[in-house]
């Protein structure tokens, strides 16, 4: 983000709410949609602003088949699986791990960014994962537990 040591932070979440000066803020959007989020960091010598467009939840029932950019690493996994969401920000995200019979063996909340999924209690084998937001599937795939 910056080549200097920031002393202040200003977050604009693009939804008309007041700017927030917390370094690591928490923000809840009132509605699903696409927003431009901007962060300005500064110190006595300089300032830098960067913006990203983010999508919150699903914007309509037409998006039910939408695929969120989700990566799982490492695969195969021995213990902790890193689940990373790209630009998609879930409103009420969940990830479910299913065994070969379709039974859910592990479920966890899914947040924007990096998520750690502890798979140490699972037996060696092939599993299937599904990610959902507000009960709508947004992605899925396979993961191997070694």
Backbone as a chain_set.jsonl record, in Angstrom:
{"seq": "XXXXXXXXXXXXXXXXXXXXXXXXXXXXXXXXXXXXXXXXXXXXXXXXXXXXXXXXXXXXXXXXXXXXXXXXXXXXXXXXXXXXXXXXXXXXXXXXXXXXXXXXXXXXXXXXXXXXXXXXXXXXXXXXXXXXXXXXXXXXXXXXXX", "coords": {"N": [[0.83, -1.19, 0.0], [1.885, 1.312, 0.858], [4.919, 3.179, 0.896], [5.877, 4.369, 3.085], [5.685, 5.029, 6.638], [2.566, 4.898, 7.758], [0.559, 7.14, 9.673], [-2.008, 7.882, 10.018], [-5.278, 6.715, 9.105], [-7.881, 6.544, 6.739], [-10.92, 5.385, 5.93], [-13.187, 5.016, 3.311], [-16.175, 3.676, 2.665], [-17.875, 3.751, 0.529], [-20.637, 3.791, 0.629], [-21.99, 5.969, 1.498], [-21.767, 6.281, 4.215], [-20.134, 7.789, 7.105], [-16.588, 8.553, 6.923], [-14.105, 6.339, 8.28], [-11.662, 6.197, 10.807], [-10.234, 4.11, 11.898], [-7.566, 1.722, 12.072], [-7.909, -1.003, 11.425], [-10.794, -1.438, 10.464], [-14.247, -2.448, 11.059], [-16.969, -3.033, 9.047], [-20.376, -2.882, 8.207], [-22.531, -3.43, 5.588], [-25.632, -2.048, 4.593], [-27.108, -2.997, 2.493], [-26.982, -5.472, -0.133], [-24.717, -5.279, -2.903], [-22.607, -3.452, -5.236], [-19.713, -1.738, -4.39], [-17.4, 1.02, -4.13], [-14.536, 0.94, -2.358], [-12.363, 2.934, -0.543], [-9.122, 3.585, 0.722], [-7.202, 5.835, 2.497], [-4.004, 6.549, 3.486], [-1.74, 8.274, 5.61], [1.008, 10.417, 6.627], [3.109, 12.889, 8.204], [4.573, 13.609, 5.987], [3.519, 12.635, 3.574], [0.776, 11.252, 1.603], [-1.331, 8.514, 0.606], [-3.659, 7.034, -1.559], [-5.769, 4.304, -2.221], [-8.12, 2.424, -4.1], [-10.738, 0.002, -4.296], [-13.114, -1.998, -6.02], [-15.798, -3.668, -4.632], [-17.94, -6.496, -4.17], [-20.825, -7.081, -2.397], [-22.435, -9.731, -0.943], [-25.105, -11.282, -2.785], [-26.527, -9.743, -5.593], [-28.96, -10.134, -6.838], [-31.586, -12.519, -7.604], [-30.824, -13.542, -9.992], [-28.143, -13.892, -9.798], [-27.665, -16.306, -8.648], [-26.233, -18.462, -9.702], [-23.684, -17.555, -9.69], [-20.131, -17.515, -9.56], [-17.886, -17.224, -7.01], [-14.595, -15.963, -6.556], [-12.609, -18.174, -5.192], [-9.948, -19.659, -3.499], [-8.223, -22.598, -2.455], [-5.675, -23.748, -0.355], [-2.998, -25.577, 1.112], [-3.509, -28.109, -1.382], [-3.252, -31.342, -1.919], [-4.084, -31.362, 1.634], [-2.7, -31.393, 4.924], [-3.257, -30.526, 7.528], [-4.159, -27.66, 8.25], [-6.211, -25.797, 6.178], [-5.963, -23.167, 3.937], [-8.291, -20.885, 3.038], [-9.122, -18.659, 0.655], [-10.798, -15.743, -0.271], [-11.393, -13.905, -3.214], [-12.242, -10.956, -4.684], [-14.815, -11.027, -3.798], [-17.112, -10.344, -1.255], [-18.605, -11.914, 1.27], [-21.91, -11.797, 2.661], [-23.211, -13.415, 4.556], [-21.419, -15.732, 4.732], [-20.556, -19.193, 4.327], [-18.592, -22.169, 4.573], [-18.624, -25.52, 3.653], [-17.565, -28.803, 4.304], [-17.807, -31.882, 2.785], [-18.162, -35.42, 3.066], [-17.554, -38.473, 1.142], [-20.088, -39.584, 1.048], [-21.751, -37.461, 1.027], [-22.356, -36.324, 3.42], [-22.161, -33.625, 5.692], [-19.186, -32.825, 7.175], [-17.701, -30.857, 8.282], [-18.105, -27.453, 9.006], [-17.891, -23.936, 8.59], [-17.844, -20.395, 9.269], [-17.408, -18.044, 6.634], [-15.338, -15.546, 5.634], [-14.41, -12.4, 4.064], [-11.248, -12.305, 2.446], [-8.587, -14.046, 4.029], [-9.143, -17.274, 5.343], [-8.91, -19.78, 7.816], [-9.111, -23.21, 7.888], [-9.429, -25.826, 9.951], [-8.497, -29.019, 9.447], [-7.55, -31.227, 10.727], [-8.874, -33.195, 12.236], [-10.165, -34.771, 10.424], [-10.348, -37.792, 8.493], [-7.958, -39.361, 6.271], [-8.438, -38.844, 2.794], [-10.728, -38.184, 0.019], [-12.572, -35.21, -0.224], [-15.401, -33.045, -0.599], [-16.1, -29.63, -1.19], [-18.259, -26.901, -0.491], [-19.122, -23.539, -0.956], [-21.128, -20.985, 0.333], [-23.359, -18.178, 0.294], [-25.631, -16.435, 2.136], [-27.194, -18.717, 1.971], [-27.07, -19.408, -0.709], [-25.349, -21.161, -3.151], [-22.015, -20.382, -3.973], [-19.627, -21.317, -4.89], [-17.577, -24.269, -5.353], [-15.879, -27.468, -4.933], [-13.205, -29.915, -4.943], [-11.227, -31.397, -2.343], [-8.302, -32.854, -1.054], [-7.508, -34.768, 1.726], [-4.623, -35.535, 3.393]], "CA": [[0.0, 0.0, 0.0], [2.603, 2.551, 1.013], [6.353, 3.047, 1.142], [6.212, 5.125, 4.289], [4.969, 4.564, 7.833], [1.342, 5.68, 7.951], [0.171, 7.535, 11.026], [-3.47, 7.987, 10.034], [-6.002, 5.919, 8.121], [-9.238, 7.018, 6.489], [-11.641, 4.432, 5.088], [-14.466, 5.414, 2.725], [-16.753, 2.412, 2.233], [-18.615, 3.929, -0.711], [-22.086, 3.644, 0.796], [-22.536, 7.186, 2.091], [-21.5, 6.346, 5.655], [-18.972, 8.637, 7.387], [-15.262, 7.93, 6.859], [-13.687, 5.705, 9.529], [-10.22, 6.384, 10.977], [-9.603, 2.941, 12.517], [-6.594, 1.042, 11.218], [-8.551, -2.24, 10.972], [-12.21, -1.229, 10.778], [-15.29, -3.423, 10.749], [-18.055, -2.28, 8.422], [-21.517, -3.669, 7.754], [-23.332, -2.763, 4.568], [-27.073, -2.196, 4.799], [-27.687, -3.697, 1.349], [-26.08, -6.103, -1.091], [-24.439, -4.439, -4.053], [-21.218, -3.198, -5.59], [-19.271, -0.496, -3.769], [-15.988, 1.356, -4.251], [-13.955, 1.165, -1.038], [-11.093, 3.646, -0.664], [-8.319, 3.771, 1.926], [-6.158, 6.849, 2.417], [-3.069, 6.527, 4.612], [-0.884, 9.45, 5.533], [1.822, 10.879, 7.751], [3.417, 14.31, 8.044], [5.28, 13.844, 4.731], [2.858, 12.2, 2.348], [-0.433, 10.44, 1.733], [-1.54, 7.604, -0.517], [-5.024, 6.502, -1.61], [-6.04, 3.2, -3.137], [-9.543, 2.068, -4.099], [-11.126, -1.282, -4.889], [-14.54, -2.256, -6.152], [-16.145, -4.914, -3.953], [-19.325, -6.937, -4.282], [-21.33, -7.578, -1.126], [-23.55, -10.661, -1.105], [-25.599, -11.429, -4.151], [-27.356, -8.569, -5.853], [-30.3, -10.507, -7.286], [-31.743, -13.96, -7.77], [-30.132, -13.914, -11.224], [-26.761, -14.184, -9.455], [-27.613, -17.559, -7.894], [-25.218, -19.336, -10.252], [-22.437, -16.822, -9.718], [-18.968, -18.151, -8.955], [-16.982, -16.331, -6.307], [-13.193, -16.342, -6.692], [-12.182, -18.795, -3.94], [-8.844, -20.601, -3.659], [-7.897, -23.423, -1.296], [-4.261, -24.099, -0.389], [-2.545, -26.47, 0.053], [-4.413, -29.196, -1.759], [-3.739, -31.955, -0.684], [-3.843, -30.684, 2.904], [-2.446, -32.283, 6.059], [-3.914, -30.048, 8.745], [-4.927, -26.419, 8.11], [-6.475, -25.385, 4.804], [-6.144, -21.726, 3.781], [-9.373, -20.595, 2.098], [-9.003, -17.235, 0.358], [-11.784, -15.152, -1.168], [-10.855, -12.813, -4.015], [-12.937, -9.68, -4.517], [-16.172, -11.252, -3.302], [-17.271, -10.189, 0.189], [-19.876, -12.548, 1.622], [-22.704, -11.19, 3.717], [-23.336, -14.491, 5.551], [-20.733, -16.825, 4.053], [-20.256, -20.466, 4.992], [-17.957, -23.213, 3.782], [-18.971, -26.845, 4.165], [-16.783, -29.925, 3.801], [-18.658, -33.073, 2.707], [-17.458, -36.673, 2.774], [-17.978, -39.123, -0.109], [-21.518, -39.9, 1.096], [-22.497, -36.209, 0.998], [-22.575, -35.861, 4.795], [-21.336, -32.482, 6.081], [-18.304, -33.219, 8.273], [-17.086, -29.647, 8.823], [-18.681, -26.199, 8.517], [-17.292, -22.767, 9.232], [-18.148, -19.095, 8.659], [-16.484, -17.659, 5.581], [-15.2, -14.098, 5.61], [-13.56, -11.842, 3.012], [-9.816, -12.443, 2.708], [-8.049, -15.364, 4.366], [-9.836, -18.074, 6.35], [-8.179, -21.004, 8.134], [-10.026, -24.319, 8.137], [-8.681, -26.9, 10.603], [-8.966, -30.316, 8.947], [-6.771, -32.285, 11.379], [-9.736, -34.255, 12.774], [-10.727, -35.565, 9.331], [-9.57, -38.937, 8.006], [-7.365, -39.255, 4.946], [-9.367, -39.171, 1.723], [-11.264, -37.153, -0.859], [-13.726, -34.481, 0.307], [-15.985, -32.042, -1.478], [-16.412, -28.41, -0.456], [-19.178, -25.937, -1.081], [-19.179, -22.241, -0.299], [-22.424, -20.354, 0.088], [-23.613, -16.874, 0.9], [-27.077, -16.313, 2.347], [-27.821, -19.958, 1.553], [-26.91, -19.615, -2.148], [-24.015, -21.683, -3.482], [-21.201, -19.445, -4.746], [-18.509, -22.054, -5.47], [-17.386, -25.597, -4.793], [-14.817, -28.237, -5.557], [-12.69, -31.084, -4.237], [-10.006, -31.223, -1.558], [-7.772, -34.135, -0.592], [-6.9, -34.762, 3.065], [-3.587, -36.573, 3.46]], "C": [[0.867, 1.244, 0.0], [4.069, 2.278, 1.311], [6.798, 3.875, 2.334], [5.383, 4.598, 5.443], [3.736, 5.424, 8.067], [1.09, 5.974, 9.43], [-1.336, 7.677, 11.152], [-4.053, 7.167, 8.884], [-7.39, 6.529, 7.96], [-9.887, 6.086, 5.472], [-12.95, 5.05, 4.622], [-15.06, 4.15, 2.113], [-17.702, 2.544, 1.044], [-20.12, 3.81, -0.606], [-22.726, 4.862, 1.45], [-22.332, 7.301, 3.586], [-20.271, 7.226, 5.891], [-17.66, 7.851, 7.28], [-14.875, 7.43, 8.249], [-12.173, 5.804, 9.629], [-9.529, 5.226, 11.683], [-8.628, 2.301, 11.532], [-7.198, -0.228, 10.608], [-10.044, -2.158, 11.281], [-13.075, -2.441, 10.469], [-16.448, -2.62, 10.188], [-19.146, -3.232, 7.953], [-22.304, -2.845, 6.744], [-24.804, -3.051, 4.809], [-27.713, -3.02, 3.682], [-26.598, -4.391, 0.544], [-25.839, -5.137, -2.23], [-22.957, -4.328, -4.316], [-20.849, -1.815, -5.079], [-17.799, -0.252, -4.084], [-15.478, 1.732, -2.864], [-12.594, 1.814, -1.231], [-10.434, 3.786, 0.704], [-7.266, 4.818, 1.635], [-5.314, 6.744, 3.67], [-2.161, 7.734, 4.472], [-0.029, 9.597, 6.779], [2.175, 12.328, 7.456], [4.054, 14.623, 6.69], [4.479, 13.551, 3.47], [1.539, 11.507, 2.653], [-0.579, 9.605, 0.467], [-2.963, 7.064, -0.426], [-5.083, 5.363, -2.617], [-7.509, 2.818, -2.994], [-9.731, 0.71, -4.762], [-12.64, -1.347, -4.977], [-14.818, -3.615, -5.534], [-17.624, -5.214, -4.163], [-19.727, -7.552, -2.962], [-22.519, -8.483, -1.403], [-23.897, -10.868, -2.558], [-26.585, -10.313, -4.405], [-28.753, -8.901, -6.352], [-30.381, -12.015, -7.401], [-31.084, -14.44, -9.056], [-28.686, -14.3, -10.954], [-26.604, -15.534, -8.771], [-26.548, -18.503, -8.414], [-23.835, -18.72, -10.256], [-21.328, -17.588, -9.015], [-18.115, -17.076, -8.298], [-15.568, -16.862, -6.498], [-12.694, -16.851, -5.342], [-11.055, -19.768, -4.249], [-8.605, -21.324, -2.346], [-6.453, -23.878, -1.435], [-3.823, -24.58, 0.977], [-3.595, -27.533, -0.234], [-3.609, -30.224, -2.541], [-3.296, -31.19, 0.569], [-3.613, -31.719, 3.998], [-3.225, -31.835, 7.287], [-4.772, -28.805, 8.516], [-4.997, -26.007, 6.641], [-6.698, -23.875, 4.791], [-7.171, -21.5, 2.676], [-9.382, -19.085, 1.885], [-10.082, -16.807, -0.623], [-11.126, -14.006, -1.907], [-11.596, -11.521, -3.702], [-14.341, -9.823, -3.946], [-16.2, -11.127, -1.785], [-18.62, -10.78, 0.572], [-20.598, -11.79, 2.724], [-22.876, -12.177, 4.867], [-22.741, -15.755, 4.947], [-20.496, -18.031, 4.938], [-19.485, -21.339, 4.018], [-18.265, -24.531, 4.456], [-18.059, -27.871, 3.504], [-17.668, -31.163, 3.904], [-17.787, -34.3, 2.469], [-18.041, -37.292, 1.502], [-19.459, -39.476, -0.132], [-22.39, -38.651, 1.027], [-22.779, -35.628, 2.367], [-21.637, -34.686, 5.091], [-20.519, -32.883, 7.307], [-17.622, -32.023, 8.925], [-17.759, -28.442, 8.19], [-18.057, -25.048, 9.275], [-17.754, -21.502, 8.516], [-17.056, -18.744, 7.673], [-16.501, -16.144, 5.466], [-14.335, -13.669, 4.43], [-12.092, -12.019, 3.402], [-9.448, -13.878, 3.012], [-8.827, -16.006, 5.508], [-9.023, -19.341, 6.566], [-9.175, -22.078, 8.552], [-9.214, -25.494, 8.676], [-9.269, -28.25, 10.206], [-8.252, -31.483, 9.619], [-7.631, -33.443, 11.861], [-10.309, -35.165, 11.685], [-9.779, -36.687, 8.92], [-8.999, -38.636, 6.627], [-8.407, -39.619, 3.887], [-9.78, -37.966, 0.908], [-12.513, -36.549, -0.223], [-14.191, -33.479, -0.745], [-16.312, -30.819, -0.634], [-17.417, -27.577, -1.247], [-19.106, -24.664, -0.258], [-20.522, -21.628, -0.652], [-22.481, -19.005, 0.79], [-25.122, -16.688, 0.962], [-27.815, -17.546, 1.827], [-27.722, -20.273, 0.074], [-25.478, -20.066, -2.428], [-23.263, -20.681, -4.351], [-19.962, -20.109, -5.341], [-18.421, -23.421, -4.817], [-16.284, -26.333, -5.511], [-14.427, -29.429, -4.707], [-11.448, -30.696, -3.448], [-9.588, -32.601, -1.049], [-7.111, -33.94, 0.764], [-5.87, -35.877, 3.083], [-3.155, -36.816, 4.884]], "O": [[0.615, 2.158, -0.785], [4.41, 1.258, 1.911], [7.997, 4.052, 2.553], [4.471, 3.798, 5.237], [3.851, 6.56, 8.526], [1.374, 5.156, 10.305], [-1.885, 7.602, 12.252], [-3.417, 6.958, 7.851], [-7.997, 6.976, 8.933], [-9.467, 6.007, 4.318], [-13.732, 5.548, 5.431], [-14.513, 3.61, 1.151], [-18.273, 1.548, 0.599], [-20.813, 3.736, -1.62], [-23.869, 4.8, 1.903], [-22.688, 8.321, 4.177], [-19.451, 7.396, 4.988], [-17.627, 6.643, 7.514], [-15.26, 8.014, 9.262], [-11.468, 5.531, 8.658], [-8.354, 5.338, 12.035], [-8.838, 2.334, 10.319], [-7.02, -0.495, 9.419], [-10.506, -2.747, 12.258], [-12.683, -3.336, 9.72], [-16.866, -1.63, 10.789], [-18.856, -4.274, 7.365], [-22.691, -1.708, 7.015], [-25.177, -4.163, 5.184], [-28.739, -3.666, 3.895], [-25.444, -3.962, 0.536], [-26.668, -4.267, -2.495], [-22.148, -5.022, -3.698], [-21.571, -0.844, -5.301], [-17.037, -1.198, -4.282], [-15.926, 2.713, -2.27], [-11.764, 1.312, -1.989], [-11.094, 4.067, 1.705], [-6.526, 4.715, 0.656], [-5.828, 6.838, 4.784], [-1.848, 8.166, 3.363], [-0.291, 9.001, 7.823], [1.599, 12.933, 6.552], [4.077, 15.784, 6.28], [4.726, 14.144, 2.42], [1.225, 11.215, 3.807], [-0.036, 9.933, -0.588], [-3.42, 6.682, 0.651], [-4.526, 5.446, -3.711], [-8.072, 2.881, -1.901], [-8.985, 0.326, -5.662], [-13.352, -0.821, -4.122], [-14.159, -4.601, -5.865], [-18.445, -4.309, -4.312], [-19.049, -8.448, -2.458], [-23.496, -8.062, -2.022], [-23.074, -10.653, -3.448], [-27.387, -9.973, -3.535], [-29.644, -8.053, -6.301], [-29.369, -12.71, -7.308], [-30.81, -15.632, -9.195], [-28.059, -14.961, -11.781], [-25.499, -15.875, -8.35], [-26.0, -19.284, -7.635], [-22.899, -19.319, -10.785], [-21.562, -18.235, -7.994], [-17.676, -16.132, -8.955], [-15.364, -18.072, -6.592], [-12.39, -16.058, -4.45], [-11.176, -20.603, -5.146], [-8.759, -20.752, -1.267], [-6.043, -24.339, -2.5], [-4.272, -23.999, 1.966], [-4.462, -27.807, 0.596], [-3.311, -30.002, -3.714], [-2.291, -30.479, 0.568], [-4.238, -32.779, 4.009], [-3.788, -32.66, 8.005], [-5.999, -28.89, 8.582], [-3.978, -25.885, 5.961], [-7.524, -23.36, 5.544], [-6.951, -21.875, 1.524], [-9.62, -18.321, 2.82], [-10.262, -17.424, -1.673], [-10.389, -13.22, -1.312], [-11.572, -11.051, -2.564], [-14.986, -8.819, -3.641], [-15.386, -11.747, -1.101], [-19.663, -10.216, 0.241], [-19.969, -11.212, 3.611], [-22.705, -11.808, 6.029], [-23.451, -16.725, 4.682], [-20.265, -17.906, 6.14], [-19.685, -21.271, 2.805], [-18.178, -24.652, 5.678], [-17.812, -27.815, 2.3], [-18.212, -31.461, 4.967], [-16.789, -34.228, 1.752], [-18.914, -36.706, 0.863], [-20.035, -39.652, -1.206], [-23.616, -38.748, 0.976], [-23.375, -34.556, 2.475], [-20.449, -34.747, 4.774], [-21.077, -33.236, 8.346], [-17.031, -32.152, 9.997], [-17.962, -28.407, 6.977], [-17.734, -25.169, 10.457], [-18.023, -21.521, 7.315], [-15.899, -19.114, 7.867], [-17.545, -15.537, 5.231], [-13.609, -14.484, 3.861], [-11.744, -11.891, 4.576], [-9.918, -14.81, 2.358], [-9.128, -15.359, 6.511], [-8.504, -19.916, 5.61], [-9.981, -21.873, 9.46], [-8.411, -26.086, 7.955], [-10.393, -28.584, 10.579], [-8.335, -32.613, 9.139], [-7.156, -34.579, 11.893], [-10.877, -36.214, 11.99], [-8.558, -36.542, 8.994], [-9.495, -37.767, 5.91], [-9.163, -40.576, 4.053], [-9.251, -36.868, 1.082], [-13.394, -37.265, 0.251], [-13.449, -33.124, -1.661], [-16.751, -30.95, 0.509], [-17.42, -27.554, -2.478], [-19.038, -24.701, 0.971], [-20.993, -21.735, -1.784], [-21.748, -18.741, 1.743], [-25.806, -16.777, -0.057], [-28.926, -17.437, 1.307], [-28.236, -21.3, -0.369], [-24.518, -19.428, -1.993], [-23.797, -20.188, -5.345], [-19.312, -19.527, -6.209], [-19.115, -23.695, -3.838], [-15.806, -25.897, -6.559], [-15.195, -29.896, -3.867], [-10.712, -29.787, -3.83], [-10.431, -33.411, -0.662], [-6.263, -33.063, 0.934], [-6.199, -37.034, 2.82], [-2.29, -37.657, 5.131]]}, "num_chains": 1, "name": "protein.A"}
